[in-house]
């Protein structure tokens, strides 16, 4: 697979074992990502009610029975394509409430990237920004602890704009980039 699809697989895929055979399954609420994997692997994407109760809508799925492994992070050749896919899926670009030096309320640009520690460490070392401390977040549903995830927080407008400029390219999920552009319109560049 190309490295954009590898980014999708790392972000939203997992390996299943069925009848002593291991294969890649990719699930996502956004059909765009699953269709990219389907096109790259020759399999069909389909709608699934898996986690409908949790998500409130159907997921899209592709079972890639011809893929039993994906490259290690150190083997990724096109970092930009890999990071673009991963950050589109696990990145949140928003405006946080803050105060200026005079104490007046302002909106400050923020980029958060979520995921497991290994992937975020890889991103942290390669992305065009100062290395950040990985944040550890405890996840709970209905006050019941369900696990931990990690996050990188970028709050420097210059760094965020540099990251977005660096990862921009093709292929990309235009609907995500349009949302990001709308967010950027909310600040004074």
Beta strands, then each sheet from edge to edge (+ up, - down):
strand 1: 13-18
strand 2: 21-28
strand 3: 46-48
strand 4: 59-64
strand 5: 91-99
strand 6: 105-115
strand 7: 135-141
strand 8: 144-154
sheet 1: 1+ 2- 4+ 3-
sheet 2: 5+ 6- 8+ 7-
end
